[in-house]
Amino acid sequence: MRTLVHLSDLHFGRVDHTLLAPLRERIEHIAPDVVVVSGDLTQRAKSEQFEQARAFLDTLPGPQIIVPGNHDISLYNVFRRFVKPLARYKRYITDELAPFYLDDEIAVVGVNTARSLTIKDGRVSREQLAAIRAQLAAVPASVTRIVVGHHPFDLPDHFEDGDLVNRAPRAMQSFAQSGVDILMGGHMHASHTGSTAQRYQICEYAALVVQAGTATSTRGRGEVNSFNVVRVESQKVEIDRYGWDAVHHHFELVATEKFIRAGNIWTAQNEGLMAAI
């Protein structure tokens, strides 16, 4: 079994600093094999915000798979936005925009969905999808395949289709060819887990979607600060959601969902939700 901590939308520059130490302590206690951060490390892509994000990431265990979000591209500086959109991200966080982790149980592929030509929306290109297919083609069939991006490839019904990453249907067809098992993302500041089967009717294929809320931002959008712990086995995935307890000042387990795989189709196990925020 492999354990991944899934953080998203840290938004340094709009961070509740009282959460940082309890979050770090909880992650240390979980002792993950991999830490995943699905974008928006900063609020406005400023150097000091990236420095703060880097300092916090350095307190967390590794290896780390990190991808940028739309907030990690300068908004008001036109030169930086269109000529050097991720220069500061590369300087302070990582110059690897397509990070990759592989061991004998999991393969984790990061994809950059942030773009200069849009304020908040994201996109995945044909070249990126081809690169993911090439990476996963060399991965043994027994390995669980995970793709991490900032913008979501799937969302619950009450969200607009426009909230999905651009070219999501094409991406899903590509992921089906590669046997991608899990799609991790953020962006919406809303926690969600589920199967892609309802939105995407792809023969004998349904991936597991794991969306994270914001771990540390003051902009919760109606949801408490939270993060996910994803425990992966060959035919089973268990997802724990930890939420901020403002009374006791710690992150506590608030929900657990279990999914099982039959062939290339992931579905929810009956045990389902333990609790709700």
C-alpha positions in Angstrom: 0.0 0.0 0.0 1.1 3.6 -0.7 -0.1 6.7 1.1 -0.3 10.1 -0.6 -1.1 13.4 1.1 -3.0 15.6 -1.3 -2.8 19.3 -0.7 -4.2 22.1 -2.9 -4.7 25.8 -3.2 -2.3 26.9 -0.5 -2.5 30.6 -1.6 0.4 32.0 0.2 -0.4 35.7 0.4 -3.9 34.8 1.7 -3.0 32.1 4.2 -4.4 31.5 7.6 -1.0 31.1 9.3 -2.5 29.4 12.4 -3.1 26.4 10.2 0.5 25.8 9.1 2.0 24.2 12.1 -1.0 21.9 12.8 -1.0 20.9 9.1 2.6 20.1 9.1 2.3 18.1 12.4 -0.7 16.1 11.0 1.2 15.3 7.8 4.3 14.2 9.8 2.1 11.8 11.8 0.5 10.4 8.6 4.0 9.8 7.2 3.1 9.7 3.5 5.1 8.0 0.8 4.4 11.0 -1.5 3.1 14.5 -1.0 1.0 15.9 -3.9 0.3 19.6 -4.3 -2.2 20.4 -7.0 -1.5 24.1 -7.7 -2.2 27.6 -6.6 0.7 27.8 -4.2 0.5 31.6 -4.2 -2.2 34.3 -4.3 -0.6 36.6 -6.8 2.6 35.0 -7.9 4.8 37.4 -6.0 8.4 36.6 -5.1 7.7 36.8 -1.3 4.7 34.5 -1.7 6.7 31.9 -3.5 9.4 32.2 -0.8 6.8 31.5 1.9 5.4 28.6 -0.1 8.9 27.2 -0.6 9.7 27.5 3.1 6.6 25.6 4.0 7.1 22.9 1.4 10.6 22.4 2.8 9.1 21.4 6.2 7.1 18.6 4.6 8.3 15.1 3.8 9.3 14.0 0.2 9.2 13.0 -2.5 6.8 15.8 -3.6 4.8 16.1 -6.8 3.9 19.7 -7.4 2.1 21.4 -10.3 1.3 25.1 -10.8 -2.1 26.7 -10.7 -3.6 29.8 -12.4 -2.7 32.0 -9.4 1.0 31.0 -9.8 1.0 33.1 -13.0 1.4 36.9 -12.6 -2.0 38.6 -13.1 -1.2 42.3 -13.4 2.4 42.3 -14.7 1.8 41.9 -18.5 5.4 41.1 -19.3 5.6 38.4 -16.7 2.2 37.0 -17.5 2.9 36.5 -21.2 6.7 36.4 -21.6 7.7 34.7 -18.4 4.5 33.2 -17.0 6.0 30.7 -14.6 9.5 32.1 -14.1 9.1 32.7 -10.4 7.4 29.3 -9.9 10.4 27.7 -11.6 12.8 29.7 -9.5 11.3 29.1 -6.1 9.3 25.8 -6.4 10.5 23.6 -9.2 11.6 24.0 -12.9 9.9 20.6 -13.6 6.4 21.3 -15.0 5.7 17.7 -15.7 7.0 15.9 -12.6 7.0 12.2 -12.4 7.2 9.6 -9.6 7.4 5.9 -10.0 7.9 3.0 -7.7 6.7 -0.6 -7.8 3.1 0.3 -6.7 2.2 3.8 -8.0 3.1 6.1 -10.9 2.3 9.8 -10.4 2.4 12.2 -13.3 2.0 15.9 -13.0 0.5 18.1 -15.8 0.6 21.9 -16.0 -2.9 23.2 -16.8 -2.2 26.9 -16.0 -2.2 29.3 -19.0 -1.4 33.0 -19.6 -4.3 33.7 -22.0 -7.0 33.1 -19.4 -7.5 34.5 -15.9 -8.8 31.4 -14.1 -9.5 28.6 -16.6 -7.0 25.8 -17.5 -6.1 23.8 -20.5 -4.3 20.6 -21.4 -2.6 20.3 -24.8 -2.3 17.4 -27.3 1.5 17.4 -26.6 1.0 17.1 -22.9 -1.5 14.2 -23.4 1.0 12.5 -25.8 3.8 12.9 -23.2 1.7 11.3 -20.5 0.8 8.4 -22.7 4.5 7.9 -23.5 5.4 8.0 -19.8 2.7 5.5 -18.8 3.4 3.2 -21.7 6.5 2.0 -19.9 4.8 1.5 -16.6 3.9 -2.1 -15.6 0.2 -3.0 -15.7 0.2 -3.8 -12.0 1.1 -0.2 -11.1 -1.7 2.3 -10.1 -1.6 5.3 -12.4 -2.3 8.8 -11.0 -2.5 12.1 -12.9 -2.2 15.4 -11.0 -3.4 18.7 -12.4 -4.7 21.9 -11.0 -7.9 22.3 -13.0 -10.4 19.5 -12.7 -11.1 16.9 -15.3 -14.4 16.0 -13.6 -16.7 17.6 -11.0 -20.1 17.0 -9.4 -23.2 17.8 -11.3 -23.9 21.1 -9.5 -20.8 22.7 -11.0 -20.7 24.2 -14.5 -19.1 22.4 -17.4 -17.1 25.5 -17.9 -15.2 24.8 -14.6 -13.6 21.8 -16.2 -10.2 22.0 -17.8 -10.4 22.8 -21.5 -10.2 19.6 -23.7 -11.3 17.5 -20.8 -13.2 15.0 -23.0 -10.2 14.5 -25.2 -8.0 14.1 -22.1 -10.3 11.4 -20.7 -10.1 9.4 -24.0 -6.4 9.6 -23.7 -6.4 8.6 -20.1 -8.6 5.6 -20.9 -6.0 4.5 -23.4 -3.3 4.7 -20.8 -5.3 3.1 -18.1 -5.2 6.1 -15.7 -6.7 5.2 -12.4 -6.9 8.4 -10.4 -7.2 12.0 -11.3 -6.2 14.5 -8.6 -6.9 18.2 -8.7 -8.0 21.4 -6.9 -8.9 24.9 -8.1 -12.5 24.9 -6.9 -11.8 25.0 -3.2 -14.3 22.1 -2.9 -13.6 18.5 -1.8 -15.0 15.8 -4.0 -14.5 12.1 -4.8 -16.3 10.0 -7.3 -16.2 8.1 -10.6 -15.9 9.6 -14.0 -18.5 7.2 -15.3 -21.5 9.5 -15.0 -20.0 12.4 -17.0 -17.9 10.4 -19.5 -19.4 7.4 -21.2 -16.2 5.5 -22.2 -16.5 1.8 -22.8 -15.1 -0.3 -19.9 -13.4 2.6 -18.3 -14.1 4.9 -15.3 -11.3 6.7 -13.4 -11.5 7.8 -9.8 -11.6 11.6 -9.2 -10.1 13.1 -6.1 -10.6 16.9 -5.7 -9.0 18.7 -2.7 -10.3 21.8 -1.0 -8.0 24.6 0.1 -5.6 23.5 2.8 -4.6 26.9 4.1 -6.3 29.8 2.3 -8.6 32.2 4.0 -11.0 31.8 1.0 -12.8 28.6 1.9 -15.9 29.3 -0.2 -18.2 27.7 2.4 -16.0 24.7 3.2 -13.5 24.4 6.1 -9.8 24.1 5.2 -9.1 20.5 4.3 -6.8 18.1 2.6 -6.9 14.5 1.5 -5.0 11.3 2.3 -5.2 8.7 -0.5 -4.3 5.2 0.4 -3.7 3.1 -2.7 -3.7 -0.7 -3.1 -3.8 -2.5 -6.4 -7.6 -3.0 -6.5 -8.7 -0.6 -3.7 -8.4 3.1 -2.8 -9.3 4.6 0.5 -9.6 8.4 0.7 -9.6 10.2 4.1 -10.6 13.8 4.3 -9.1 15.9 7.1 -10.9 19.2 8.0 -9.8 22.0 10.3 -11.4 21.9 13.8 -11.4 25.5 14.9 -12.4 24.5 18.4 -9.5 22.2 19.1 -7.1 23.8 16.6 -6.1 20.7 14.7 -7.0 18.9 11.5 -9.2 15.9 12.2 -10.5 13.0 10.1 -14.0 13.9 9.0 -14.8 11.5 6.2 -13.6 8.3 4.6 -14.6 6.9 1.2 -13.6 3.6 -0.3 -13.4 2.7 -4.0 -12.7 -0.6 -5.7 -11.6 -1.5 -9.2 -13.0 -4.1 -11.5 -11.0 -4.2 -14.7 -10.5 -0.5 -15.6 -13.6 0.7 -13.8 -13.5 2.3 -10.3 -16.7 2.4 -8.3 -17.6 3.4 -4.7 -17.7 0.7 -2.1 -20.9 0.5 -0.1 -19.3 1.6 3.2 -18.9 5.1 1.8 -19.1 8.2 3.9 -18.2 8.0 7.7 -18.9 11.6 8.6 -19.4 15.0 7.1 -18.1 18.5 7.8 
